[in-house]
Every structure is written in C-alpha cells, then in structure tokens.
Amino acid sequence: MFELALDPSTWAILCAVALAAGFIDAIAGGGGMLTVPALLTAGLPPHLTLGTNKLAASFGSLTASVTYYRKRLFDPKFWAASILATAIGATLGTLLVDSMSTEFLNKLIPVVIIAVAIYSLFGKLSPQQSNDLPLLSGAMRIKQWLQGLALGFFDGMAGPGTGTFWTASNSLLYKMSLLINCGLARSMNFVSNFISLITFVALGHVNFLLGATMGLFLMLGAWLGAHSAIRFGSKMIRPVFNTVVIVLALKLVYEAYL
C-alpha cells in the first residue's frame, strides 16, 4: 500500500492548483491538465494520481453541473441518452485503462487537441444566442449516444481536456447557445468523472483525504467559474476556451514528441 506523506507547503500548492483548475474547468474544461501533473509532481504513483484526481474532479464538476442546472441551462431529461452513453463509456474506459497501450494515445491526443484549438480559433463556437434546446429527433439521439460513448470512454481512460472536447464537439453537433453548451459539457463531465471514480475506488486507486481536500477547493473554483460564465457569457467563455485548448495542445505536443 502506498503511503502518502506531503509537507504543508505541498498540500497548499495542490489546493491552489485545484482552485484554479475548478475555475477553468467550469468555463472551458481542461482542469485535469493542471491537477494531474501537480499530483504526479507531488510523488503519487500514476494510478493513484488518476483515481485521486477523479475524486477531486467529481467535487468540481458536480458543483458546476448543479449551478448550470439551477439556472435552467441543463435539462437531464432532454440529455438522458447522453447521460447513459457517457456512463457506459466511462466504465469501459476505466476498466480497460490498464490493458491498453498508452503510447499511441499519447501521440494521438495532441493532434486531436490541436484540431480542437484550430476549430475554436477559426470556427464558430456555438453562435446561437437563444437558450432554447435544439430539436429532439432520432438523429439527435444517435449523436448523443456516439458522443457520450466516445467522450465517456476517453475520460475513463483519464484523457486530458475531456470537458474541452465536450464544448467543442457540442458546437459541431448541436445548434444551441454557448451557455447551454457549457451546461451540457460540465454535466457530462461530472457523469464520466463519478462513474470512473467508482471504478477507481473498487480498484483501490484513490487517496480519499487528499482527493477530498483538493475537491473542496475545486468546488469553490467551479462555483466561481460557472457563475462568471453565466454572468459574462460568450465574452468570457470564448477567450478562456481558446486559451485552454492552445495551452493543452502545446503542453501535450511537448510531452509526446519533444
């Protein structure tokens, strides 16, 4: 059993990172790109890092999800297929994380994130202004299932920037406002985080004290981020999203290829 012994200054740094990650994640996703490296740097083994991060991330994504729900920016009934598909995908991804080679994923992820960055900079990121939901149809259900399974699986595999992928793919798949987009992205991020967390707990890969401590700061950051996004809308969401995807792309390219 791995024993964690961190000095107070390291705990304080991890909590500060969690606060910043919660704020960013509630707006644009990608908070895990801050917390996962921080936990690894603190000396946690990879699997314990992933499981502990899922616990902390669940605090933050739940807070953001509830905030958007209370503002009527997320409708669980409308997105029921997305919720179920994401849960299934996250379960499969977490169960298979030990048996699949990560070398290919480490090469592929930067390419995907660069594509997201290019789209976010030059494409249209949810141009709709109305907060009405898109038309629910058979084609819409298929989109929800495919998107949920893919991104749930990706998050179960501890993929970086899952929330960012949700925001970008929502813009490609659905005609809806950026706030509805963010509400869906943050809520689905919570689903995959929580389902993946349950699996990590069963596997014994979670440090509950550290995860809960960071989770509290993630909650505060997520609350601030979600309310800021709702208050300032696309004027704040777009630049934060663009910044996050560019930083993610550069970081992953450096780690994978350099």
Secondary structure, DSSP 8 states (H G I E B T S, - for coil): -------HHHHHHHHHHHHHHHHHHHHTS-THHHHHHHHHHTT--HHHHHHHHHHHHHHHHHHHHHHHHHTT---TTTTHHHHHHHHHHHHHHHHHTTTS-SHHHHHHHHHHHHHHHHHHHHS----B---------HHHHHHHHHHHHHHHHHHHTT-TTHHHHHHHHHHHH---BHHHHHHHHHHHHHHHHHHHHHHHHHHT---HHHHHHHHHHHHHHHHHHHHHHHHHTHHHHHHHHHHHHHHHHHHHHHHHH-
